[in-house]
Amino acid sequence: MTTARVVHVLQATDSEYLGLVEDHLEGRGIGFQYLRPHHTGGWLPPTARTVDALFLLGGGPLGTRPPHRVSWLERALSLVRDCLDRERPVVGFGLGAQLLAVAAGGSVAAGPLVLEVDTVRRVRADALGGLAPATWPHVVYMRDRPLPPPSAEVLAVDSAERPALFRLGTRGFGFCGHPGVKTAMVEDLVMEFEEAPDDVATDLQRVRAVQAAVEDALVPLMAGLVRATGLARAES
């Protein structure tokens, strides 16, 4: 099997990481390396020349709009654009999906910080190479919402008919939620920041209730994502 050498993973905060996705990458022999601009003065690779693939994580109450905008926003957008131009795989979760949408010419709709547990509905049968489930649990801890550009293909929507999974170009995918979320990850995000959604304790109970379903849905989602991005390809 041929694999990407390493997936670079951009963290906005220490509390959010790949979560359950780590096991699926490791199981396929795909390495990953975290980039932490909040610890390195905003440093990010200036180009995608040394980036085989890029995952963009969420940031809880952090965002792309002032006054909550991350300080390294422009560097991140430049890197994402270069990845898209070079047809490198780019996958965004939450805030990462906002970065992906903006980098591709879309925008972000203002909204409050929310912790939502919803069900996603696939709207294209060929989503993720046909491997995306018809429905799957959707956990979103984010402020604002990505608005993909007209060139994007919406692959799944939430219960309010908003884009929940979209595709940009050949290898760009944005998830409004974190498909590999762990309850402990969300708890850490809540504790890390002073700001939290109203009635967050009830919301966390809902996250716990769908944890097993999240794990089950991630199996076909990751199989499809790895295939669709070309992260791993069977040798001919």
C-alpha distance (Angstrom), angle and dihedral (degrees) to the residues before:
residue distance angle dihedral
M1 . . .
T2 3.78 . .
T3 3.79 115.1 .
A4 3.76 138.6 177.4
R5 3.80 109.9 -94.5
V6 3.77 94.1 -126.4
V7 3.78 140.7 -13.1
H8 3.79 113.2 -134.9
V9 3.81 110.2 -142.5
L10 3.81 118.1 -159.2
Q11 3.81 112.4 -148.9
A12 3.79 121.8 -163.3
T13 3.80 91.8 -171.6
D14 3.80 135.7 8.6
S15 3.80 92.3 -117.8
E16 3.80 96.0 65.9
Y17 3.79 118.2 62.6
L18 3.81 137.3 147.3
G19 3.79 91.6 -72.6
L20 3.79 112.8 -179.7
V21 3.81 90.1 1.8
E22 3.81 89.4 73.8
D23 3.81 92.0 69.5
H24 3.79 92.3 50.7
L25 3.80 92.8 51.4
E26 3.79 93.3 45.4
G27 3.80 90.9 47.9
R28 3.80 89.2 57.8
G29 3.79 94.5 46.3
I30 3.81 92.6 -108.7
G31 3.78 113.1 142.8
F32 3.79 125.4 -149.1
Q33 3.79 136.0 -160.8
Y34 3.80 124.9 -164.6
L35 3.80 121.2 -130.0
R36 3.81 112.4 -155.0
P37 3.83 109.8 -172.4
H38 3.81 90.1 170.5
H39 3.82 87.0 67.2
T40 3.82 99.0 37.6
G41 3.79 102.9 52.1
G42 3.79 92.1 -95.6
W43 3.80 95.4 -54.8
L44 3.80 117.1 161.3
P45 3.80 130.8 159.8
P46 3.83 105.2 -76.5
T47 3.80 92.6 -139.5
A48 3.79 138.5 15.3
R49 3.81 93.2 -115.7
T50 3.80 91.7 106.9
V51 3.81 95.6 34.3
D52 3.81 117.1 95.9
A53 3.81 93.1 -178.9
L54 3.80 136.2 -10.8
F55 3.80 129.7 -143.8
L56 3.82 117.4 -169.3
L57 3.79 116.1 -156.9
G58 3.79 132.8 -156.5
G59 3.76 127.6 -102.0
G60 3.80 109.4 -154.3
P61 3.83 106.1 -131.4
L62 3.82 92.9 2.6
G63 3.79 116.0 101.9
T64 3.79 151.0 161.0
R65 3.82 97.0 -97.2
P66 3.82 128.0 72.0
P67 2.97 135.1 -69.8
H68 3.81 90.1 26.4
R69 3.81 96.6 36.9
V70 3.80 116.4 133.6
S71 3.81 112.0 -113.1
W72 3.81 93.9 -127.9
L73 3.81 94.9 52.6
E74 3.82 98.0 121.2
R75 3.82 93.1 48.5
A76 3.79 90.0 50.9
L77 3.80 93.3 48.2
S78 3.80 90.8 49.8
L79 3.80 91.2 51.7
V80 3.81 92.9 47.0
R81 3.82 91.8 49.4
D82 3.79 90.6 50.8
C83 3.81 90.4 49.5
L84 3.80 90.9 51.3
D85 3.81 91.9 46.7
R86 3.80 90.6 51.0
E87 3.83 91.4 43.7
R88 3.78 92.3 -119.1
P89 3.81 114.3 158.8
V90 3.82 111.2 -95.5
V91 3.81 121.8 -176.5
G92 3.81 123.0 -179.5
F93 3.80 130.1 -166.4
G94 3.82 120.3 -166.0
L95 3.80 107.0 -43.4
G96 3.80 85.6 16.5
A97 3.80 89.8 60.3
Q98 3.81 88.0 53.0
L99 3.81 90.1 52.8
L100 3.78 90.6 49.0
A101 3.81 93.3 48.9
V102 3.82 94.0 48.1
A103 3.80 93.2 45.0
A104 3.81 89.6 54.3
G105 3.81 94.3 50.1
G106 3.78 100.6 -88.4
S107 3.78 127.7 113.2
V108 3.80 144.5 -137.9
A109 3.79 127.1 -104.9
A110 3.80 115.3 -140.1
G111 3.78 116.1 -115.2
P112 3.80 141.7 148.6
L113 3.77 125.6 -89.3
V114 3.81 107.0 -86.5
L115 3.77 139.9 178.3
E116 3.80 104.4 -153.8
V117 3.78 131.9 177.2
D118 3.79 109.9 -164.1
T119 3.79 141.6 146.6
V120 3.79 120.8 -104.5
R121 3.80 120.3 -143.5
R122 3.79 121.1 -153.2
V123 3.81 111.9 -129.1
R124 3.80 98.2 -177.0
A125 3.78 120.6 56.1
D126 3.81 90.3 -150.6
A127 3.82 94.1 54.9
L128 3.81 109.8 142.9
G129 3.76 91.3 -1.0
G130 3.79 91.2 -49.4
L131 3.81 92.2 -60.6
A132 3.80 98.6 104.2
P133 3.83 110.3 107.6
A134 3.79 119.2 -113.0
T135 3.83 87.5 -114.2
W136 3.79 135.2 2.6
P137 3.82 138.6 173.9
H138 3.77 115.4 -86.8
V139 3.81 122.2 -155.5
V140 3.81 115.4 -173.7
Y141 3.80 124.3 -176.9
M142 3.79 103.7 172.4
R143 3.76 147.0 106.3
D144 3.82 119.5 -124.1
R145 3.82 124.4 7.0
P146 3.80 133.4 -106.6
L147 3.80 115.8 -114.3
P148 3.81 105.8 -158.3
P149 3.81 117.4 -144.1
P150 3.83 120.4 -104.2
S151 3.80 89.0 -99.2
A152 3.81 91.0 64.9
E153 3.79 122.9 99.0
V154 3.80 113.0 -135.8
L155 3.81 107.0 -141.0
A156 3.82 100.6 175.7
V157 3.81 138.1 10.7
D158 3.79 135.4 -156.9
S159 3.81 126.6 -123.2
A160 3.82 89.5 -81.3
E161 3.84 90.7 54.2
R162 3.81 91.6 -111.3
P163 3.82 119.4 141.9
A164 3.80 109.2 -87.5
L165 3.81 98.1 168.2
F166 3.79 124.1 19.4
R167 3.78 136.7 172.1
L168 3.80 127.3 -138.6
G169 3.78 120.7 -167.3
T170 3.77 117.7 -36.3
R171 3.80 101.2 -42.7
G172 3.80 110.1 16.1
F173 3.82 119.7 108.0
G174 3.80 129.5 174.5
F175 3.81 123.9 -162.5
C176 3.81 114.8 -170.1
G177 3.80 88.1 -154.5
H178 3.79 131.8 40.1
P179 3.83 107.1 -99.1
G180 3.81 92.0 -163.1
V181 3.79 97.7 43.5
K182 3.79 121.5 153.8
T183 3.78 121.6 -155.2
A184 3.81 90.5 -129.1
M185 3.81 89.5 56.3
V186 3.79 91.7 57.2
E187 3.80 91.0 45.4
D188 3.81 89.6 53.4
L189 3.81 91.1 50.1
V190 3.79 90.6 51.5
M191 3.80 91.2 51.1
E192 3.81 95.1 43.7
F193 3.79 96.5 60.5
E194 3.79 131.3 48.1
E195 3.79 91.7 -137.1
A196 3.81 118.7 76.3
P197 3.81 135.5 159.1
D198 3.79 119.4 -92.1
D199 3.82 114.1 -89.8
V200 3.78 90.9 11.5
A201 3.81 91.5 162.5
T202 3.82 90.8 64.6
D203 3.79 90.5 45.7
L204 3.81 91.1 52.7
Q205 3.79 89.4 53.6
R206 3.80 88.6 56.4
V207 3.80 90.2 50.8
R208 3.81 90.7 52.1
A209 3.80 90.5 49.3
V210 3.83 93.1 58.3
Q211 3.82 98.0 39.2
A212 3.81 94.7 104.4
A213 3.81 91.5 46.4
V214 3.82 89.7 50.9
E215 3.80 90.0 54.2
D216 3.81 91.9 49.2
A217 3.81 94.5 47.8
L218 3.79 92.4 48.2
V219 3.82 91.4 66.7
P220 3.84 96.1 69.5
L221 3.82 92.2 30.9
M222 3.81 92.2 58.1
A223 3.80 92.7 42.3
G224 3.78 88.8 54.1
L225 3.80 95.1 41.7
V226 3.80 93.6 50.4
R227 3.80 90.0 49.5
A228 3.80 95.6 44.1
T229 3.80 94.5 48.6
G230 3.79 95.1 43.1
L231 3.81 90.9 -124.5
A232 3.79 88.3 141.5
R233 3.78 125.7 18.0
A234 3.74 129.3 -179.1
E235 3.78 111.3 -119.2
S236 3.78 115.2 -109.9
